[in-house]
Amino acid sequence: MSNKTEKTMAEAADKLILPTEVKVCATCSYWDGERQVDEEMQLVVVDCQCEGECLVQETARAGLRPAQQAGECLWEKLDPDA
């Protein structure tokens, strides 16, 4: 196996792929963290330890924080623009 392939596999091991229906901060349109959104497959790809800012509550939130713990969150799922 080449070094490039090993590096790519190691980087992929630190990623998590979630359906957009899963209600965690990383799948909320009000969460401003680093993620990749595949609109065709309806998937969100984030680092396992990712953090971002909740634009509603103006505070830092882990990407994998369940929406049920968000209290007054205005949670909205990611959908492609019409």
C-alpha positions in Angstrom: 0.0 0.0 0.0 1.4 3.4 -0.9 2.0 6.2 1.7 -0.7 8.3 0.0 -3.3 5.5 0.3 -2.3 5.0 4.0 -2.6 8.7 4.7 -6.0 8.9 3.0 -7.3 5.9 5.0 -6.0 7.4 8.2 -7.8 10.6 7.5 -11.0 8.8 6.6 -10.8 6.9 9.9 -11.2 10.3 11.7 -14.4 11.2 9.7 -18.0 10.4 10.5 -20.7 10.2 7.9 -24.2 11.1 9.0 -27.5 11.1 7.2 -28.9 14.7 7.2 -32.0 13.4 9.1 -29.8 12.7 12.2 -30.4 15.6 14.6 -26.9 16.6 15.8 -25.4 20.1 15.5 -23.3 19.2 12.5 -26.5 18.5 10.5 -28.2 21.8 11.5 -28.2 24.7 9.1 -27.5 27.0 12.0 -24.2 25.3 13.0 -21.1 27.0 11.6 -18.4 24.3 11.8 -16.3 22.5 9.3 -18.2 19.9 7.4 -18.9 18.6 3.9 -22.5 18.2 2.7 -23.3 15.8 -0.1 -26.8 17.1 -1.1 -27.3 14.3 -3.6 -26.7 11.5 -1.1 -28.1 13.6 1.8 -25.0 13.0 3.9 -22.9 15.2 6.2 -19.2 14.4 6.7 -17.5 15.8 9.7 -14.4 15.1 11.8 -15.2 13.0 14.9 -14.0 15.8 17.2 -15.3 18.7 15.2 -16.6 21.9 16.9 -18.3 25.0 15.5 -20.5 27.9 16.5 -24.2 27.7 17.0 -25.4 30.8 15.1 -28.6 30.8 17.1 -27.1 30.6 20.6 -23.8 32.3 19.6 -21.8 29.7 21.5 -19.4 26.9 20.7 -21.0 23.5 20.1 -19.5 20.1 19.3 -20.7 18.8 15.9 -22.0 15.6 17.4 -24.1 17.3 20.1 -27.6 15.8 19.9 -30.3 18.4 19.1 -32.4 17.2 22.1 -29.7 18.7 24.4 -29.8 22.1 22.6 -32.6 23.6 24.7 -33.9 26.6 22.8 -32.3 25.7 19.5 -34.0 26.7 16.3 -32.8 23.4 14.7 -33.3 23.1 11.0 -32.1 20.2 8.9 -29.9 20.8 5.9 -31.9 20.6 2.7 -30.7 21.6 -0.8 -32.0 25.0 -1.9 -35.1 24.7 -4.1 
